[in-house]
């Protein structure tokens, strides 16, 4: 049953969960230089120190400044180091071809004998012959032989001294963020809706596929999970308690939607079961938000302060395969809540963290920004703005942050985000206190000294033991393992 606007308004009046709330427990606030937000009481200090203004020592956040890399690849804080695991056109697969390019969404899984398995998307679209390093067409693992994308599985031995890579799926298009499942598989998402006959494709695209990193036989004869809809998929997460799947859409004109899929009655999740669903199984719905006064929220860009909370209703999708009309165009503007560039998503803290990378006056009706992170709480049926980045006025500044994309929940508290913005590209942390700190900067200049160009970071995720942070530089396609003196970040 959907929560009513009256119920949400009454609850907000009692609990203080209204549209103007900021600084509540758990809120991740604006980054340095971001839109002003009153932090209110904030979070209590941890055992190492309390709040400022009362004579207490303020514990250091983050790991210090980023130090230039003499090899010109990755700037890191003192004490940290990195290792290149795969590099497009350089490292090779088991089958002999070189690693595909355009690394994107990634997740880790426990492998045999203490190894770590990483499933790595490759965001390649359009005609296959336009790419120098497409995903190889391995017999039995191909969906559409005309498509260049897919994903590979990378196995890193327990001590990191041996790396093996093989194809998990091939013949898909523009595999973007994706997401892992509680049952140990990977859902790879196509951010491309070419139909058969378009751009040389021989099959329809715009779907989600399941890839099993542990069982190669399970990946044979790839089948799209059409029940999850056909649209410009970015990321997906699974509600570990209720079984819902949440999906983001990276699209514009009009802006994309945030979706929920409810499984059919009696369905039980598990390895390979999604691919056995009927094309119309379950219910696909789009998010509709309203504030504590019951007012409809047209676009998430209208939100200008962290801590703002909206109630959520879910609106049924009429035609999920969308061959004639894209799903987002099936709704009038007053029927659903939209957002510009809905990107990465990660399940944690009992809900889904998801990203809107930016908004500008020409593409969004609200206030321009350079990144939002929202948290959907399925128990309360609310979304809360956790992180808000102001427009970066000087993208050429090495420490400027803008355009968050992929995201993960850190075992050391807060979030870690990868940027796909203007100018310099970063990995950065957002602590529970509401402050941000740098973790890495891409120093691989793909342009010239006069006009430098730096590729986005993607695929940020931690190993199961929390000792290694994995991330990719999308172009040319480099997978990195970052280690160092990780520590719990202060809550202050």
SVG drawing of the C-alpha trace seen along z (x, -y; Angstrom):
<svg xmlns="http://www.w3.org/2000/svg" viewBox="-4 -29 63 54">
<polyline fill="none" stroke="black" stroke-width="0.4" points="0.0,0.0 1.5,-3.4 2.1,-5.9 -0.4,-8.7 0.7,-12.3 -1.4,-13.1 0.3,-10.3 3.7,-11.5 2.9,-15.1 1.6,-13.9 4.6,-11.8 6.9,-14.6 5.2,-17.0 5.7,-14.5 9.2,-13.2 10.8,-16.3 11.4,-14.4 10.2,-17.3 11.5,-19.0 13.6,-21.5 15.4,-18.9 19.2,-19.1 22.0,-17.8 20.1,-14.8 21.8,-11.6 23.4,-9.8 23.2,-12.7 26.2,-13.1 26.5,-16.8 27.8,-19.0 31.4,-18.8 33.8,-21.7 32.6,-24.6 29.2,-23.0 25.8,-24.5 25.4,-25.8 23.7,-23.5 23.1,-24.0 24.5,-21.0 22.5,-21.6 23.6,-19.4 25.5,-17.0 26.8,-13.6 28.3,-13.0 32.0,-12.7 33.6,-9.2 35.8,-8.0 38.8,-10.0 37.2,-13.4 34.0,-15.5 32.6,-18.4 34.4,-21.6 33.8,-24.8 34.2,-23.2 37.9,-22.8 37.9,-19.2 40.5,-17.9 39.0,-17.4 40.1,-14.1 41.6,-14.2 39.4,-13.2 40.8,-11.3 44.4,-10.5 46.0,-13.8 46.9,-15.5 47.4,-13.6 51.0,-13.2 52.0,-13.3 52.9,-9.9 56.3,-9.9 54.8,-7.4 52.1,-9.8 49.2,-7.5 47.6,-7.8 48.1,-10.4 47.5,-9.0 48.0,-10.0 51.3,-9.2 51.6,-5.5 49.3,-4.3 50.3,-2.4 48.6,-0.9 49.1,2.0 47.8,2.3 45.8,5.5 44.6,5.2 45.2,2.8 43.4,2.7 45.6,3.8 48.4,4.9 47.3,7.7 45.8,10.8 42.9,13.1 43.0,16.8 41.8,17.1 44.8,15.1 43.1,11.8 44.1,8.6 42.0,7.1 39.0,5.2 38.8,1.4 36.5,-1.0 36.3,0.5 33.2,-0.4 31.1,1.0 32.8,3.6 32.1,5.8 34.1,8.2 33.3,11.8 35.1,14.3 37.1,16.7 38.7,20.1 41.7,20.5 41.4,16.9 41.4,15.3 39.2,12.3 37.0,12.4 36.1,9.1 33.4,8.8 34.3,5.9 31.9,4.2 33.2,2.8 31.2,-0.2 31.4,0.2 28.6,-0.6 27.9,-1.0 29.3,1.1 31.8,3.6 34.4,2.8 34.8,-0.7 36.6,0.5 40.2,1.7 39.7,3.8 36.1,5.1 35.1,7.9 36.1,11.2 33.3,13.3 33.8,16.5 31.8,19.4 28.6,19.9 28.9,16.6 27.6,14.2 24.3,12.5 24.6,10.3 27.8,10.9 27.5,7.3 27.8,5.7 31.2,4.8 30.5,4.8 30.2,7.3 32.1,8.1 35.2,10.0 36.0,11.8 39.3,11.1 40.7,13.4 43.4,12.0 45.2,14.6 45.2,14.3 48.6,12.6 48.0,10.6 50.9,12.2 48.8,13.8 46.0,12.4 43.8,14.3 41.0,12.8 38.3,14.4 35.1,13.4 31.8,13.6 29.5,12.3 30.0,10.8 27.9,9.2 26.1,6.7 26.1,2.9 27.4,0.2 27.6,2.2 27.7,-0.5 27.5,-0.4 25.6,2.8 25.4,4.4 26.1,7.5 23.5,9.8 23.3,11.3 23.5,14.8 26.9,14.1 26.3,13.1 26.6,9.9 23.9,8.0 25.4,6.3 23.3,3.4 23.1,2.1 23.0,-1.7 21.9,-1.5 18.5,-0.8 19.4,-0.1 16.9,2.3 17.8,5.0 18.7,3.2 20.0,0.0 23.8,-0.6 24.3,2.8 22.8,4.7 21.2,8.1 19.2,8.2 17.4,5.7 19.4,4.0 18.6,2.1 18.4,5.1 20.0,6.6 21.9,9.9 23.1,12.1 26.7,13.2 28.0,15.9 31.7,15.4 31.9,18.8 30.3,21.0 31.2,20.4 28.7,22.9 25.9,20.8 26.8,18.0 26.3,19.9 23.6,18.8 23.0,15.4 19.4,14.4 18.2,10.9 16.1,10.4 13.3,8.6 11.1,8.4 13.5,5.6 12.5,3.4 14.2,2.1 15.8,-1.3 19.1,-3.1 20.1,-1.0 22.9,-2.3 22.9,-0.4 20.9,2.1 20.8,3.3 18.8,5.9 16.9,5.3 18.4,8.1 15.3,8.3 12.3,7.7 13.6,9.0 12.9,5.9 15.4,4.7 16.1,1.0 17.4,-0.4 18.7,-3.8 18.3,-5.2 20.9,-7.5 18.9,-9.4 17.7,-12.8 15.0,-14.6 13.2,-13.9 15.4,-13.1 15.7,-9.5 13.8,-7.7 14.4,-5.6 12.7,-2.2 11.6,0.6 10.9,4.1 8.7,6.3 9.0,10.0 5.9,12.1 4.2,13.9 6.1,17.0 9.3,16.2 12.5,17.0 15.8,15.3 18.9,17.4 21.6,18.1 20.2,18.1 16.5,17.7 16.1,14.2 16.8,15.5 14.0,18.0 11.4,15.3 8.7,14.5 9.2,11.3 6.3,9.6 7.0,11.2 6.6,9.0 5.8,5.3 8.1,2.6 7.4,-0.9 8.8,-4.4 9.4,-6.7 7.1,-9.6 8.2,-11.9 6.3,-14.4 7.4,-16.7 6.0,-17.0 3.3,-19.4 2.0,-16.8 3.5,-18.8 4.7,-16.8 8.4,-16.9 8.9,-17.1 12.7,-16.7 15.3,-16.0 17.3,-19.0 14.9,-21.2 16.5,-20.0 19.0,-22.5 20.0,-21.3 21.3,-18.0 19.0,-16.3 15.8,-17.0 13.4,-14.1 10.7,-13.2 8.0,-10.6 7.9,-8.0 5.0,-6.5 5.5,-4.0 3.8,-4.2 3.3,-1.2 5.1,-1.1 2.6,-0.2 5.0,1.1 8.3,2.2 9.8,3.5 9.2,0.0 9.7,0.8 7.6,-2.1 7.9,-4.6 10.7,-4.8 9.5,-4.1 10.4,-7.6 8.3,-9.1 5.3,-7.0 4.7,-9.3 3.5,-12.8 5.8,-15.2 3.3,-15.3 3.2,-11.5 6.8,-10.7 9.9,-12.3 12.9,-12.7 16.6,-13.4 19.5,-14.2 22.0,-11.4 20.9,-8.8 24.1,-6.8 25.8,-4.5 24.0,-2.8 25.0,-0.6 23.0,1.2 24.0,0.5 22.6,-0.6 19.3,1.1 18.7,-0.9 19.9,-2.1 22.4,-5.0 22.1,-6.4 23.7,-9.2 22.5,-12.1 25.8,-13.3 24.8,-16.9 22.1,-19.2 22.2,-22.3 19.6,-25.0 19.3,-23.7 18.5,-20.1 16.8,-20.3 14.1,-22.5 15.6,-23.0 18.9,-24.4 22.2,-23.5 24.5,-21.3 27.6,-19.1 26.4,-16.0 23.8,-14.5 23.8,-11.3 20.4,-10.1 19.4,-7.3 16.2,-5.4 14.9,-3.8 12.4,-1.1 11.1,-0.7 10.2,-4.4 9.5,-4.7 11.5,-7.9 14.5,-9.4 17.0,-11.7 19.6,-13.9 22.9,-12.9 25.5,-14.6 25.3,-17.8 28.1,-19.3 27.8,-22.8 28.7,-23.6 32.5,-23.4 33.4,-26.9 37.0,-25.9 37.3,-22.3 41.0,-22.8 41.8,-23.1 43.4,-19.8 41.4,-19.5 38.0,-20.4 35.2,-17.7 32.3,-17.3 30.3,-14.7 30.1,-11.7 29.2,-8.5 30.0,-5.0 29.6,-4.7 30.3,-2.2 29.7,-2.0 33.0,-2.0 33.8,0.5 35.5,-2.4 32.4,-4.5 30.6,-6.7 30.9,-6.4 33.5,-6.3 32.7,-7.9 34.3,-8.0 34.0,-11.1 33.1,-11.6 33.2,-15.3 35.0,-18.2 38.8,-18.6 40.5,-16.4 39.0,-13.1 39.0,-11.8 38.1,-9.1 36.8,-10.8 35.2,-9.8 32.1,-11.3 32.2,-10.7 29.3,-10.3 30.1,-13.7 29.1,-15.3 32.6,-16.2 34.6,-14.9 38.2,-14.0 40.4,-13.0 41.5,-9.4 43.0,-9.5 43.5,-11.6 43.9,-10.4 47.2,-11.7 47.1,-9.9 46.8,-12.8 45.2,-11.7 45.3,-15.2 48.2,-17.7 50.1,-19.8 48.2,-22.8 44.8,-21.0 45.0,-18.1 42.3,-15.5 41.7,-12.9 39.4,-9.9 36.7,-9.2 37.1,-6.7 34.7,-3.8 34.1,-0.5 35.0,-1.6 34.6,1.3 36.4,2.9 37.7,6.4 35.7,8.6 38.4,8.0 38.4,4.2 42.1,4.1 42.0,3.3 40.1,0.6 39.6,1.5 38.9,-1.1 39.2,-1.6 40.4,-4.4 37.9,-4.0 40.1,-5.1 42.1,-3.3 40.9,-0.8 43.0,-0.2 42.0,1.8 43.8,0.7 44.2,2.2 44.9,-0.4 46.2,0.5 47.4,-1.5 46.7,-2.5 43.0,-2.4 41.2,-3.4 37.8,-4.1 36.8,-7.7 35.7,-9.9 32.0,-10.5 31.8,-14.1"/>
</svg>
